[in-house]
C-alpha cells in the first residue's frame, strides 16, 4: 500500500506555534525528513517511533542534493511510509516546496501541504514590529538574500517610503545588503532589525540603521532582516532612550530570553 508525503511547516521555532494539524501529522509519521534550520525545540516533540533524518542544506554546504531528497521521499512513500517533510517556517515560502511537489506529482505520490507560521511573522511578533502599520507602511515585501543569479534585492529600484522589507537568510553579508538597499533608494537613516532564532529561548535582536548595518554583530542562523520605518517605531517603544538606541551598534543588543514549553512529556529527549 502506497504511503503519503506531508510537506509540513514547522513555524519559526517555538513548538507551541505548530498548527494542530502539523502536530498530529508529526506524531503519526514513520519518517521525518527535516531541514537544518528546524529548531531543536521542534525536534524534541517528535515521537520516539519516528525516524528523524536531517536533509538540510546550510551556508552552501550540502549534505544531500535536492534531487536526492526528492528521490528519498518517493522511495519511502512507495514503501508505504507516512513521510513528514519538515521545513522551517512555511513550506511554500523560500522552502523549495515547488520542486518537491513537482517530483511527487511526477512519481504519482499522494501529498499534502500543511502551512506553518513563516519566520517573518514570528520574528515580527516577538520583536513587536507591525509590518504594515497603516500610519507608516502600506506594503510589505518578502525577499531572500540567497537565490539563483544573486540576491533578490538587485532588481529593486525606487522603493516607496512606505515599504517594509523582510529579508530572509541575510547571513553575515550586512555591508553588501546595506549597499544594495541604498542603491534601491532606501536611505542610510532608515531603521532595521536583525532577528536571530525568532520565538525561541535563544532569540536575539540587533536594532540599528541601514547606514550602520555593516557594524552589526554576526547573528546566529536562522535570522532575518526587517527594514523600514516600522522597525524604528518598535525600537522607540521598546527602549526608553528612543532614537539613541538606534544610533548604537555593538551596544544595541536586545536579547529576549523567551521561555517556551518543550512538551517534554512527548519529547525526543535524545536530541540536543
N, C-alpha and C positions, 0 to 999 in steps of 0.2 A: 504494500500500500504506500502510495506516494506521501511524502511529508509536506511541510509548508514552511515558507520563509516569511518572517516578520521583520520589516525594517523599522526599528524601534528608536524613538527619540529619548535619550537619557536625560535631557534637560541640562542645565548649566553646571550641576554638581551636587546640589542638595538632594538627597534621596526623597525628601518629602515633596519635591517638585515633580517627581514621576507621576504620570497620569495613572489612574486606577487600572486602565486597560494595559498600559505598559507593565505595571507591577504584576498583573495577572499572567501576562504572556511570559515574563521572565521567570515566574515561579513554575511554569509548566514546560519550559524549553528544555530540550535534551542537550543542545549545544548553543553557547553564546559566543558569537564572533564579535569582539569589541575593539573599538579604536583605542589608540594610546591615550587620547585626551579624556576618556571616560574616567570620572573620579574614582578614587579608591573607596569612597563612601558608597558610591553606587555599586561597585563590585562586591562590597560586603553583603549586600542584600540578596545576592544570587544564591539559590539553594545549593546544598552540597551535592545534589544529584545531577546538577548541570555541569557539563564540561565547558570551561571558560578558555577561550583561545584569543590571544592578543594578535590582531591582524593589522595593527596600526602602522601608519607612516608618519614620521615626525622629523622636523628640521631637515628634510631632504634625505634622511636615512630610511631606506625601505627594507622592512623585514620580509615583506611579501608584496608582489605586484597586484594591481587591481584585477588583472586577468586571472591571477591565481585565486584571489578572493571570490571572484565570480564563479570559477570552476568548483571551488570548495563548497559554496552554497548549493550549487546544483547537485553535486555528488551527495552531500548529506541529505538533501531533500529526497533524492531518489532512493536513499537507504531507508526512507520512512521516518526521518527525524524531524522534530519541530525545531527550527533554527531561528534564533533571535540575532539579527544583525544589529548590534547595539552601537548607536552613534551619539556622540556628544551633541547636545542642543537638539535641533530638529533635523531629521534626515534629509529634508528637501532643501535645506539652506546650506550651501557650501559643503555638502556631505557626500557627493558623488553618487547619490541615490539614483540619478537618471541613468547612469551607466549600469548600475546593478539591476534596476528594473528591466532595462533592455535585455540584459543577459538572461534573466529569469523568464521573461516572455518568450525569448527565442528558444529556450530549453523546455518550454511548456510547464514550468513550475508555478504552482499557485503561490501568490504572495499577497501581503497586506502591509500598508504603511501606517504606523502609529505615530502621530505627531508628538513633538516634545516642545518644552519651553526653550526657545532659542537663546543663545548666550547674550544677545543684545538686550533682551527683555529682562533676563535675570540680573544682569550687571546693572542695568539702569535702575531697577527696583532697589537693589542693595545700596546703590550709591545715591539714591534719592534724586535721580535725574529724570525729569519728564521730557521724553524725546520730542514730543510735539506740543509743548506748552503753547497754547494758542496766542499768547502775547508775544512770542518770540520765534516760533518755529512752525511753519505750515507744511514742511516737507522733511521726511527722513529718508536717508539713503543708506542701504546696507551694501558694503563693498568689501572684497577681500584684498589683502595686500599681496597675496600669492595666487597667481593664475598663469595659465599658459600664455606666453607672449609678454609677460610683465605684470606689474601691479594694475589693479583696476582703476587706479586714480589717474593714469596717464591721459585718459580721454576726457577727463572732467575740465571744463573751462567755463569761465564767467558764472561761477556759483552764486546763487541767490543768497542774500544775507540771512534769510530765514530758513536756511537748510541745516539740519543736523546730520552729521556723518557718523556712522558706526563702522569702524574698520576692523574686520576680523583678521586674526592671525598677523598682527603687526610685527611680530618677532622683536628684534632689538634694532631695527633699521630706522630709528627715530629721526636722525638727521635727514635721511633720504625722503622719508614720508613728509617731514616738515617742508622740505623743498618742493615736493610735488603739490602739497596743499596750497602753498603760497603761489605756486605757478598757476594754480586753478583759480586764484583770486581770493583766497582766504587769508585775511590779514594776520600778521605776527601777533597781534594783541588778542586774537580770538582764544577763548578758554578751551581746554581739552582735559581729558582724564584718561589715564591708562588704568584699567581694572583687571587685576590678576586673580585667577581662581575664584571667579564670582560665585557667590552664595554659599561657599564652603567656609569651614572654620579657619582656613588659611588665606582668606580673601585679603587683598591689599589694594589700596587705591592711591595713585600718584596724580595729583592735580597740578596743572601748570598752564602754560600758554603755548601756542604754536611756535612762537619765536624762541622759546626756551625748552622746547620739547627734546632737543638733542641732548640736553643736560640731565634728562630724566634717568634715574637708575634703571638698569635692566630688570624687567618684570619676569616672574616665573610663568611659564605656559601652563594652561591656556590663558591668554589675555586678549583684550581688545581695546581699541582706542575710540573714545567718544569725542567728537569735535563739534563745537557750536556754542552759541550764547547760553543755551540751557545748562551746559556744564559749569559755567561760571555762576549761574544762579544757585545751583546746588552747593557750590563751594561756599558762597556767602552765607547760605542758610546753615551750613554745617559748622562753619568756623566763625567765632566771634570777631576775628580780626579782619573779616571781609576780604577785600582785594589784596591785602598783604599776603594772604595765604596763597594767592595765585602767583605772586611775584617771586616766591621762593622756588627752589628746585630741589636740591638734595635734602632740604629740611621739610619739604612739603608733603611728607608721607602721612597718610591717614590709614591706619590699619584697623580693620573691623574684625575682631575675633568672634565671628558668629558661630555659636554652638548649635548644631542640629543633631537630632537623634539619628543613630546609625542602624536602628531596627535590629539590635544585637540578638533579639530572640530568634530571628530567622536568618541572621547574618552569616557570611562566609568569613569566619574568624582567621583563616589562614592567609588571607590576602592582606598584605601590608605595603 
